[in-house]
């Protein structure tokens, strides 16, 4: 059950845990630790969770993947504004994930379902393969009847959650691949230009100063790219909608 940000929270704790790929016990534990805001209490005293809870769970999972302890995650989340939307939390997760190394792993279909946070249908698998996010390992297509549950797949852990979220959109795999190609081309061009600017600015510096500057600039540049791209995309969409109206 999806819940657009404009709608009231509509996920039960069981649905939230399934979507996030964690246990109900984990959700309750995070709630008692203050890592998750309390749910909206609906009829019959049933707690309802929304997109912000799901996005916060995804951020916690990413922070854990980076090796942060629970105490460090608590400190990190306390520094965030309390009224962040699911979109804002997704941006924070993107910044954190940018530090993760490229990790391509071989997993079974059952492991893939667990990482996706829900059972993936054969149609879902076919779309993930078409988007080049999941690749059948060992020459097996993994998409036929009977074979889908027993195949082995190679998957980039950093792209899997994005791919699963894209399954809920009306975009075709061809469109997603074209968008991915465009993003890679423009991000590499931006990275090349920025690297050239920084290299020219420190040509006469000591090698230790160059490494220190690089480590300091990395998170700043990532955040700047995300912020400027977000604003540019919002402006383009606004102009597109204005023309359509």
C-alpha positions in Angstrom: 0.0 0.0 0.0 1.6 3.3 -1.1 1.0 6.6 0.6 1.8 9.8 -1.3 3.2 12.5 0.9 0.0 14.5 0.7 -2.1 11.6 2.1 -2.4 10.5 5.7 -0.1 7.6 6.9 -1.7 4.3 5.8 0.8 1.6 6.6 0.4 -0.8 9.5 3.5 -1.7 11.4 3.5 -5.1 9.6 3.3 -3.4 6.2 6.0 -0.9 7.2 8.4 -3.6 8.3 7.8 -5.6 5.1 8.3 -2.6 2.9 11.5 -1.7 4.7 12.9 -5.2 4.8 13.1 -5.3 8.7 11.2 -7.1 11.4 8.3 -5.6 13.4 10.5 -6.0 16.5 13.1 -3.8 14.9 10.5 -1.1 14.1 9.3 -1.1 17.7 12.9 -1.0 19.0 13.7 2.0 16.8 10.5 3.7 18.1 11.5 3.2 21.7 14.9 4.6 21.0 13.5 7.7 19.4 14.9 6.9 15.9 11.4 6.7 14.5 8.6 9.2 15.3 5.5 7.7 16.8 2.8 6.5 14.3 -0.5 8.3 13.8 -3.1 6.4 15.9 -6.2 5.6 13.8 -9.4 3.8 14.5 -9.3 0.9 17.0 -6.0 2.3 18.3 -4.1 0.9 15.3 -0.9 2.8 14.6 -0.4 4.0 11.0 2.9 4.8 9.4 3.7 6.9 6.3 6.4 7.6 3.7 8.5 9.6 6.2 8.8 6.5 8.5 9.8 4.3 5.5 12.4 6.9 4.3 13.8 7.2 7.8 14.1 3.4 8.1 16.0 3.4 4.8 18.3 6.1 6.1 19.0 4.1 9.3 19.8 1.1 7.2 22.2 3.1 5.0 24.0 4.5 8.1 24.3 1.0 9.5 25.7 -0.2 6.2 28.4 2.5 6.5 29.4 1.0 9.8 27.8 3.5 12.2 26.9 2.3 15.7 23.4 2.8 17.0 24.6 5.5 19.3 26.2 7.4 16.4 23.0 7.0 14.4 21.0 8.5 17.2 23.3 11.5 17.3 23.1 11.9 13.5 19.3 11.8 13.5 19.0 14.2 16.4 20.9 16.8 14.3 18.3 16.6 11.6 15.2 19.0 11.5 12.2 17.2 13.0 9.9 18.1 10.1 11.9 16.5 7.2 9.8 15.0 4.5 10.3 11.6 2.9 12.0 13.5 0.0 14.4 15.3 2.3 15.3 12.1 4.0 15.9 10.4 0.7 18.4 13.1 -0.2 20.2 12.6 3.1 20.4 8.9 2.3 21.8 9.7 -1.1 24.6 11.7 0.4 25.4 8.9 2.9 25.3 6.3 0.1 27.7 8.3 -2.0 30.5 7.2 0.4 29.7 3.5 -0.1 32.1 1.6 -2.4 30.8 -0.1 -5.5 29.7 -3.5 -4.3 28.4 -6.1 -6.7 27.3 -9.3 -5.0 25.9 -12.6 -6.0 22.7 -13.4 -4.2 19.9 -15.9 -4.4 16.3 -15.0 -5.3 15.3 -15.4 -1.6 18.2 -13.0 -0.5 17.1 -10.6 -3.2 13.6 -10.5 -1.9 14.8 -9.8 1.6 17.0 -6.9 0.4 14.2 -5.5 -1.7 11.9 -5.6 1.3 9.2 -7.6 -0.4 8.7 -10.6 -2.7 9.6 -9.7 -6.2 7.4 -11.2 -8.9 8.8 -12.6 -12.2 7.6 -9.4 -13.9 9.5 -7.3 -11.3 12.6 -9.4 -11.9 12.3 -9.0 -15.7 12.1 -5.2 -15.3 15.1 -5.1 -12.9 17.1 -7.1 -15.4 16.0 -4.8 -18.3 17.1 -1.8 -16.2 20.5 -3.4 -15.8 20.2 -3.3 -12.0 20.0 -7.1 -11.6 22.0 -9.5 -13.8 21.5 -13.3 -13.9 24.7 -15.0 -12.7 26.2 -18.0 -14.4 24.3 -17.6 -17.6 20.9 -18.4 -16.1 18.0 -16.1 -17.0 16.3 -16.6 -13.6 13.0 -15.4 -15.1 11.3 -18.6 -16.1 8.8 -20.5 -14.1 10.4 -22.6 -11.4 13.8 -21.1 -12.1 12.9 -17.6 -10.7 13.1 -18.8 -7.1 16.3 -20.8 -7.4 18.5 -18.6 -9.7 21.6 -16.7 -8.7 21.8 -13.0 -9.5 24.5 -10.3 -9.5 23.2 -7.1 -8.0 24.7 -3.7 -7.1 23.5 -3.1 -3.6 23.6 0.7 -4.0 21.2 0.6 -6.9 18.8 -2.1 -5.8 16.6 0.1 -3.5 16.4 2.7 -6.3 15.4 0.0 -8.8 12.7 -1.4 -6.5 11.3 2.1 -6.0 11.3 2.6 -9.8 9.1 -0.5 -10.1 6.2 1.6 -8.7 6.5 4.2 -11.5 5.0 4.0 -15.0 8.4 4.4 -16.6 9.6 1.8 -19.0 12.9 0.0 -18.5 14.1 1.7 -21.7 13.3 5.2 -20.2 15.1 4.3 -17.0 18.2 3.1 -18.9 18.2 6.3 -21.0 17.9 8.4 -17.8 20.7 6.4 -16.2 23.0 6.9 -19.2 22.2 10.7 -19.2 22.9 11.0 -15.5 26.2 9.1 -15.8 27.4 11.2 -18.7 26.6 14.5 -17.1 27.8 13.5 -13.6 31.1 12.4 -15.1 31.4 15.6 -17.0 30.7 17.7 -13.9 33.2 15.6 -11.8 35.8 16.1 -14.5 35.3 19.8 -14.6 35.4 20.1 -10.8 38.5 18.0 -10.5 40.2 20.2 -13.1 39.3 23.3 -11.2 40.5 21.9 -7.9 43.7 20.5 -9.4 44.6 23.9 -10.9 43.9 25.6 -7.6 46.4 23.3 -5.7 49.1 22.7 -8.2 51.7 24.3 -6.0 50.5 22.7 -2.7 52.1 19.8 -0.8 50.6 16.4 -1.6 49.3 16.1 2.0 47.4 19.4 1.6 45.9 18.1 -1.6 44.7 14.9 0.1 43.3 16.9 3.0 41.5 19.3 0.6 40.1 16.4 -1.3 38.7 14.7 1.8 37.2 18.0 3.0 35.6 18.9 -0.4 34.1 15.5 -1.2 30.9 15.8 1.1 30.6 19.5 0.2 30.7 18.8 -3.6 28.2 15.9 -3.3 25.8 18.0 -1.3 26.1 20.9 -3.7 25.5 18.7 -6.7 22.4 17.1 -5.1 21.0 20.5 -4.1 21.6 22.3 -7.4 20.3 19.3 -9.4 17.2 19.1 -7.2 16.5 22.8 -7.8 17.2 22.6 -11.5 14.9 19.6 -11.9 12.2 21.3 -10.0 12.4 24.3 -12.2 12.3 22.2 -15.4 9.3 20.3 -14.2 7.5 23.5 -13.2 8.1 25.0 -16.7 7.0 21.7 -18.3 3.7 21.7 -16.3 3.1 25.4 -17.0 3.5 24.7 -20.8 1.1 21.7 -20.5 -1.5 23.8 -18.7 
